[in-house]
Amino acid sequence: MRKMVLLTYTPRELDEEEYARFIREIDYPAFRQHPDIVEYTCWRVVDSVQGRETFTHFDCMVVKDFADWERIVADPVVRGNVERWTRDWSRHGPEHPDQSENLKISFCEDYWG
């Protein structure tokens, strides 16, 4: 059974080309270097067919095991990237009292078979 960490969010108003460059040059390398992350991709909603989503962007992080999560987020490269993203791109910034309003994190499993 594959395990995925789903991160959903709506960043502050941004230049999509600048954000795409950040994803390719900084975000992808920071997460993909971690040995417990199997796959990592970032997505943006370009059209909501049946109404508006509660988020505009989402990341899919396939991990070996959810038990590795604390080790992943404690990694200095990953932690530094999360801090940079929160400072530069999150809707409410690092000082906001409820960081779940910047980023929602869900552990997901596929239906094996």
N, C-alpha and C positions, 0 to 999 in steps of 0.2 A: 504494500500500500504506500503510495507516494504521499509525502507531507509537504504542504505549502503554507508559507506565511503570506497572507494577503494584507497589503498596506493600502488603505484608501484615504484620499485627501483632496483638498482643493487649495492649491497654493495661492499666495497673494497675486494681485495683478502682475503679469510678467510678459516679457518678450519671449515667445515660444522658441525662436531660433537660439536665443541666448540660453534658455533653459535646456534645450536639446543638447547644446554644446556642453553644458555642465553635466548632464546625464552621461553622455558619451565619454568625456575626458576625465571626470572626477568620480561620479557616483558609481558607474559600472565597475571601474577598476577597484574601487574601495571595497565593494561588496564581493565581487567575484574573486578576490584574492583569498578570501577566507575558506579554509578547507572543509568546513561543515556546510557551506552553501553549495548546492549542486548546480543550481541554475538561478539566474536573476535577470528579470526584464522589467522595463518601465513602460507604461501605456498611458495614453490620454484619450478621453472620450471625445470623439469628433462629431457625433450625432446621436441624440437620444431618440430612438424610433418611437417609443411608446410613452414619452414623458421625460421629465427631468430627473437625472440621478441625484443622489445626495452628495456626490463627489465628482470631480472632473478628471482626476488622475488616479492611477493605481499601479502598484508594483507587485509582481509575483516572484516570490523567493522560495524555490524548492530547497528544502533542507533534508539532511540525513535523518534527524530526529528532533522533535520539539524539546527534548531534554538538553539539547545543545544551545538553546536560545540564549541563556545567560552568558555562555562563553562567546557567542557571536557578538552580542551587544557590548560585551566588556572588551573586545578586541580594540586596541588603540586606533587602528586605521578606520574601523567601522564606526567607533564612537566619535572620532573626529569628523567623519563625514556626516553623521547624523546631526552633530552640533552645528556644522556649517550649513547644512540644509535648513535646519530650524531657524537659524539666524538670517540666512539670505533669502529663503523661499517660502517658509511656512506662512500661513494666513495670519497668525496671531503673534509669532515670534517666541523666543525662548523664555521670556519673563511671564508669559500667560500662565495663570494658575492651574488651568486644566489642559495639559498637553494632548489629551485625547481629542480636543477640538482642532488641533493641528494635524493629527494623524491617527487613524484607527488601525489597530493591528488585530488580525484574526488568524487563528491556526485552523487549517483546512486539510482534509484528507480526501483523496479521490475514491471513487467506488471501484474497487479492484475487480477485474474480470474481463 
